[in-house]
Amino acid sequence: MIPLTDRAETLPDIVAASCSAACDDLQVQRITTSAGVQIDSIDTSCTAAGELLGLPPRAIPCRIDGKEVSQTDAIAAALKLLKSSQAPLIYGLRYSTAEAQGVAVSLGERLGATIDTAASNHIGARGTAIQTVGTSGCTYGELRDRADCILFWQADPAATHDCFWRRFVEGGANQSSAVRLAVGSGESSIAEAADLFVPLASENSYAALSVLRALLNGATLDPQSVFKSTNMPLSSWQKLLARLKESQYGVVLYDPSALSPHVATVLHALTIDLCAHTRFSSLSLPKAGNLAGASAVLTWRTGFPGAVNFATGYPRYSPCEWSAQQLIARGEADLLVLIGDDLSGLGPVAEQASRLPRIEIGVPTSSINPENTPAYSTANLIQIPTASYLTGTDGTVFRGDGVPLPLRAIQSSPFPDLQSILQELLDGLAEKEQR
């Protein structure tokens, strides 16, 4: 029984930002005591969200070179390092709100830094496709309520997004009769659930999509050449295309991390071509975090979704030159400011990045898979923890389809949120310039 001095309340419609599906139907029971606000229970059908949001906050102190310091000292040391840097790189923003991402862009502009996000790796394929051929898009809600045909291309939402299948594939009024088509690995769970499944190795995706586009536009293809390039007979692609053209409203659902930019581009082109025959859209399923928000914020602030360089005083864009991985690989950054993400997003250059002087702000070691966070050197490292992105922050997150949702703090944290820390650094730089 809850003591009379404590207060219990129920919070409905809480957003779980643990994956890009961002379920917004959670019900949280929390207790307010003299020690703060704590989560008592979480009512959700999303197992992953329930487990992650239910983790207690961990009080990890600020550190400089592995030694515990006060937040004031950590902020002062970070300001000194930022001021002395000639080529700083700001990277991450995965586990951060749109408001914090906006302050990070302002910080990069004031420093003349390069700013890049994990979106360059995980949804860069979609960005390249949109820049090249455009897109015919929709929301997850339209997929649920309007689509009578869903094509899963190298995607398995049942495995990657815990409740996406329940909410958006099975949950709509039309979905009991919707046709489900799938192209991809025969080992995925979607292969068994699909009405028509075409096995395809990922390296043959470009050829298969090109075959579908050619058939859609009336070309005559050589069956032997098609089989050689896709490892499937021409009849399989003809049958798949016929099912796509029969639909009244179709959606292609794909995993952007499984496709190269060239494959994503031809997939978007196929979707646009299908609109000459019926209504078709494409949707991506990004990985966890607010990657869609990071790209959106950078785009409306600078005109570009990532790999933005402010060295000349205005934003310039070149993903081949100023992506985080390229800069680190060439040794052209003298400081790494890691915000709301860990080094794992840098892939093959993560170890090299760990040897740079770096400032880590809001790195999610305490609330999101802490046991999977690799250990790197603490030399020349300033660590400033923040409130949990999942449970201790107010702000805005973007679902994978670009729909903004309100994020609400549901429990107390011993730390300020990420936006507050970034704003303090930005204000500190402004004060130094005025002196």
C-alpha positions in Angstrom: 0.0 0.0 0.0 1.2 3.5 -0.9 1.8 5.7 2.2 -0.5 8.6 2.7 2.4 11.0 2.2 3.0 9.7 -1.3 1.0 10.4 -4.4 0.1 8.0 -7.2 -1.0 9.0 -10.6 -1.7 7.4 -14.0 -0.2 8.9 -17.2 -2.0 7.9 -20.4 -0.7 8.0 -24.0 3.0 8.1 -23.1 5.4 7.9 -26.1 8.0 5.2 -26.0 11.0 6.5 -28.0 12.9 3.2 -27.7 12.4 2.6 -31.4 11.4 4.5 -34.5 7.8 3.2 -34.3 7.5 5.4 -31.2 4.4 3.7 -29.7 2.3 6.4 -28.1 -0.2 4.2 -26.3 1.7 3.4 -23.1 0.0 3.9 -19.7 2.5 4.6 -16.9 1.7 4.4 -13.2 4.1 6.6 -11.2 4.6 7.5 -7.5 5.7 10.9 -6.3 7.5 10.7 -2.9 9.8 13.0 -1.0 12.7 11.3 -2.9 11.2 12.3 -6.3 9.1 10.8 -9.0 9.4 7.0 -9.7 7.8 4.6 -12.1 5.7 2.0 -10.4 4.4 0.1 -13.5 4.1 0.3 -17.2 1.1 -1.0 -19.1 2.1 -1.8 -22.7 2.0 -4.6 -25.3 5.5 -3.5 -26.5 7.9 -5.7 -24.6 11.0 -3.7 -25.6 9.5 -0.4 -24.5 8.3 -1.8 -21.2 11.8 -3.2 -20.4 13.7 -0.1 -21.3 11.4 2.4 -19.7 11.3 0.3 -16.6 15.0 0.5 -15.9 15.8 2.7 -12.9 17.9 5.8 -13.5 21.6 5.4 -12.7 23.6 8.2 -11.1 26.8 8.2 -13.2 28.9 11.2 -12.2 30.7 13.6 -14.5 34.2 12.6 -15.2 37.4 14.0 -16.7 40.0 11.4 -17.8 38.1 8.8 -15.8 38.2 10.8 -12.6 34.9 12.0 -10.9 34.4 15.7 -11.0 31.6 18.2 -10.4 29.3 19.2 -13.3 30.6 22.8 -13.0 34.2 21.6 -13.5 33.2 19.3 -16.4 31.4 22.2 -18.1 34.4 24.5 -17.6 36.8 21.9 -19.0 34.5 21.2 -22.0 34.3 25.0 -22.8 38.1 25.2 -22.7 38.5 22.3 -25.0 35.8 23.6 -27.4 37.4 27.1 -27.5 40.9 25.7 -28.3 39.7 23.3 -31.1 40.5 24.2 -34.7 38.4 21.4 -36.4 35.7 20.1 -34.0 33.3 17.4 -35.1 29.9 17.1 -33.5 28.4 13.7 -34.0 25.4 11.6 -32.8 22.0 13.1 -31.9 20.3 9.7 -32.0 19.0 9.7 -28.5 18.0 13.4 -28.2 14.9 15.5 -28.7 14.4 17.9 -31.6 14.9 20.8 -29.2 18.3 19.5 -28.1 19.2 18.8 -31.7 18.5 22.4 -32.5 20.8 23.7 -29.8 23.5 21.3 -31.1 23.2 22.9 -34.6 23.6 26.3 -33.0 26.7 25.0 -31.1 28.2 23.7 -34.3 27.5 27.0 -36.1 29.2 29.1 -33.4 32.2 26.8 -33.3 32.6 26.6 -37.1 32.4 22.8 -36.6 31.3 19.9 -38.8 28.1 18.3 -37.6 26.9 14.8 -38.7 24.5 12.3 -37.3 24.0 8.6 -37.1 21.3 9.1 -39.7 24.1 9.3 -42.3 24.6 5.6 -41.8 21.1 4.4 -41.0 18.8 6.5 -43.1 21.3 8.0 -45.5 20.0 5.6 -48.2 16.6 7.1 -48.0 18.0 10.6 -48.0 20.0 9.9 -51.2 16.9 8.4 -52.9 14.8 11.5 -52.1 17.5 13.9 -53.3 17.9 11.9 -56.5 14.4 10.9 -57.7 12.0 12.2 -55.0 9.5 10.1 -53.1 5.9 9.1 -52.8 5.4 8.9 -49.1 2.8 8.3 -46.4 2.5 7.8 -42.7 2.3 4.7 -40.6 -1.3 5.5 -40.0 -2.1 5.6 -43.7 -0.3 2.2 -44.0 -2.6 0.9 -41.3 -5.9 2.4 -42.4 -5.6 2.6 -46.2 -3.2 0.1 -47.6 -4.7 -3.0 -49.3 -1.2 -4.2 -50.4 2.1 -4.1 -48.5 5.4 -5.1 -50.1 8.1 -5.8 -47.5 11.4 -5.3 -49.3 14.4 -6.7 -47.3 12.5 -5.8 -44.2 11.2 -7.8 -41.2 9.4 -5.5 -38.8 8.3 -8.4 -36.6 12.0 -8.9 -35.8 13.3 -5.3 -35.7 10.3 -3.3 -34.3 8.6 -5.1 -31.5 5.0 -3.8 -31.9 5.0 -2.4 -35.4 3.4 -5.5 -36.9 0.6 -5.4 -34.2 -0.1 -1.7 -34.5 0.3 -0.9 -38.2 0.2 -4.2 -40.1 -2.5 -6.1 -38.3 -4.2 -3.3 -36.4 -6.0 -1.5 -39.3 -9.6 -1.9 -40.5 -8.4 -3.0 -44.0 -5.5 -5.2 -42.8 -7.5 -8.4 -42.4 -7.9 -8.5 -46.2 -4.7 -6.7 -47.2 -2.3 -8.6 -49.5 1.1 -9.0 -48.0 4.0 -9.5 -50.4 7.6 -10.0 -49.4 11.0 -10.0 -51.0 14.1 -10.9 -49.0 15.7 -13.6 -47.0 13.8 -16.9 -46.6 15.0 -17.0 -42.9 12.9 -14.0 -41.9 9.6 -14.4 -40.1 7.9 -12.3 -42.8 8.4 -15.1 -45.3 5.8 -17.3 -43.5 3.3 -14.5 -43.1 3.4 -13.3 -46.7 0.7 -14.2 -49.3 3.5 -14.2 -51.9 7.2 -14.5 -51.0 10.1 -14.1 -53.4 13.5 -15.1 -52.0 16.2 -12.7 -52.9 19.8 -12.2 -51.8 20.5 -8.6 -50.7 23.2 -8.2 -53.3 20.6 -8.9 -56.1 18.2 -6.1 -54.9 19.3 -3.6 -57.5 18.9 -6.0 -60.4 15.5 -7.2 -59.1 14.1 -3.7 -58.8 15.5 -2.8 -62.2 13.7 -5.8 -63.6 10.4 -4.7 -62.0 10.8 -1.2 -63.4 11.5 -2.5 -66.9 8.5 -4.7 -66.8 6.3 -1.9 -65.5 7.4 0.3 -68.4 6.7 -2.3 -71.0 10.1 -3.6 -71.8 10.7 -7.1 -73.1 13.3 -9.0 -71.0 15.4 -12.1 -71.7 14.4 -14.8 -69.2 18.0 -16.1 -68.9 19.5 -12.7 -68.2 16.9 -12.1 -65.5 17.6 -15.4 -63.8 21.3 -14.8 -64.0 21.0 -11.4 -62.3 18.4 -12.2 -59.7 18.6 -15.9 -59.3 14.8 -16.1 -59.8 12.8 -16.8 -63.0 11.2 -13.9 -64.9 7.7 -15.3 -64.1 8.2 -14.7 -60.4 8.8 -11.0 -61.0 5.9 -10.8 -63.5 3.6 -12.4 -60.9 4.8 -10.0 -58.2 4.3 -6.9 -60.4 0.8 -8.1 -61.3 -0.1 -8.2 -57.6 1.3 -4.7 -57.1 -0.7 -3.2 -60.0 -3.9 -4.8 -58.8 -3.9 -2.9 -55.5 -5.8 0.3 -54.9 -3.3 1.7 -52.3 0.0 0.0 -51.9 3.0 0.6 -49.7 6.6 -0.6 -50.0 8.1 -1.0 -46.6 11.9 -1.3 -46.3 14.8 -1.3 -43.9 17.1 1.6 -44.9 20.1 0.1 -43.1 19.8 -3.0 -45.3 19.9 -1.1 -48.6 22.7 0.9 -50.3 21.9 4.4 -51.6 21.7 3.1 -55.2 19.2 0.3 -54.2 17.1 2.8 -52.2 17.1 5.2 -55.2 15.8 2.6 -57.6 13.2 1.4 -55.1 11.8 4.9 -54.7 11.8 5.2 -58.5 9.8 2.0 -58.8 7.3 3.4 -56.2 6.9 6.6 -58.3 6.5 4.6 -61.5 3.7 2.5 -59.9 1.8 5.7 -59.3 1.1 5.8 -63.0 -1.0 2.7 -62.6 -2.3 2.9 -59.0 -1.6 4.7 -55.7 1.7 3.6 -54.2 4.0 4.9 -51.4 7.2 4.0 -49.8 8.1 3.9 -46.1 11.3 3.2 -44.2 11.8 1.6 -40.8 14.9 3.3 -39.3 16.7 1.9 -36.3 16.2 3.0 -32.7 16.3 6.6 -31.7 15.3 10.0 -33.1 17.2 9.7 -36.3 14.3 11.1 -38.4 14.2 14.1 -36.0 18.0 14.7 -36.4 17.7 14.8 -40.2 14.6 17.0 -40.0 16.2 19.5 -37.6 19.4 19.8 -39.6 17.5 20.2 -42.9 15.3 23.0 -41.7 18.2 24.7 -39.9 20.9 24.3 -42.6 19.1 23.0 -45.7 21.0 19.7 -45.5 20.3 16.4 -43.6 23.8 15.7 -42.3 27.5 16.1 -43.1 27.3 19.9 -42.7 30.4 22.0 -42.4 30.3 25.5 -40.8 34.1 26.3 -41.2 33.4 29.2 -43.6 30.7 30.7 -41.4 27.8 29.2 -43.5 26.6 25.7 -43.9 28.1 23.5 -46.7 27.1 20.0 -47.5 29.2 17.1 -48.9 28.6 13.6 -47.5 31.7 12.3 -49.3 33.9 14.9 -47.7 32.3 15.9 -44.4 30.7 12.7 -43.1 31.9 11.8 -39.6 33.5 8.5 -40.8 35.4 10.3 -43.6 36.7 13.0 -41.4 37.9 10.6 -38.7 39.4 8.2 -41.2 41.4 11.1 -42.8 42.5 12.4 -39.4 41.0 15.9 -40.1 39.1 16.3 -36.8 41.0 17.4 -33.7 38.0 17.1 -31.3 35.0 14.8 -31.2 31.8 16.1 -29.4 29.6 13.0 -29.0 26.0 14.0 -28.3 23.2 11.5 -27.4 24.9 8.5 -29.0 27.9 6.2 -28.5 30.9 5.5 -30.7 29.4 2.3 -32.2 27.6 4.3 -34.8 31.0 5.2 -36.3 31.5 1.6 -37.3 35.0 0.8 -38.6 36.5 4.2 -37.4 35.1 3.9 -33.8 38.4 2.8 -32.4 40.2 5.6 -34.2 37.6 8.1 -32.9 38.2 6.9 -29.4 41.8 8.2 -29.6 40.7 11.7 -30.3 40.2 14.2 -27.5 36.4 14.0 -27.0 33.5 15.3 -25.0 30.6 12.9 -24.4 27.3 14.5 -23.5 24.3 12.4 -22.8 25.9 9.2 -24.1 23.2 6.5 -23.4 25.2 4.1 -21.3 22.8 4.0 -18.3 19.4 3.5 -19.9 19.8 1.8 -23.3 21.7 -1.5 -23.4 24.5 -0.5 -21.0 25.9 -4.0 -21.1 26.4 -3.7 -24.9 28.3 -0.4 -24.7 31.9 -1.1 -25.5 34.7 0.3 -23.3 37.1 2.8 -24.8 40.0 4.7 -23.5 39.2 7.5 -21.0 42.3 9.5 -21.8 41.5 13.1 -23.0 37.8 12.4 -22.3 35.2 14.6 -20.6 31.9 12.8 -19.8 28.8 14.8 -18.9 25.7 12.6 -18.2 22.2 13.9 -18.7 18.7 12.8 -17.8 17.5 9.7 -19.6 16.3 10.3 -23.1 13.5 7.7 -22.6 12.1 8.7 -19.2 13.6 12.0 -18.0 13.2 14.4 -20.9 10.4 16.6 -22.2 10.5 17.5 -25.9 9.7 16.3 -29.4 10.7 13.1 -31.2 10.0 12.2 -34.8 8.5 8.8 -35.6 10.2 6.9 -38.5 7.6 8.3 -40.9 8.3 11.9 -39.9 5.4 12.4 -37.6 6.4 14.5 -34.5 5.2 13.3 -31.1 5.5 14.8 -27.7 8.0 13.2 -25.3 7.3 13.5 -21.6 9.5 13.1 -18.6 7.9 10.4 -16.4 10.4 10.1 -13.6 12.9 12.2 -11.7 16.5 12.3 -12.7 19.6 13.4 -10.8 20.8 15.2 -14.0 19.6 18.1 -16.2 18.4 17.2 -19.6 20.6 17.2 -22.7 19.1 20.5 -24.1 20.0 22.3 -20.8 23.6 21.1 -20.9 24.1 22.1 -24.6 22.5 25.5 -23.9 24.9 26.0 -21.0 27.9 25.3 -23.3 26.5 27.6 -26.0 26.0 30.4 -23.5 29.5 29.8 -22.1 31.0 30.2 -25.6 29.0 33.4 -26.1 30.3 34.9 -22.8 33.9 34.2 -23.7 33.5 35.9 -27.1 32.0 39.0 -25.4 35.0 39.4 -23.0 
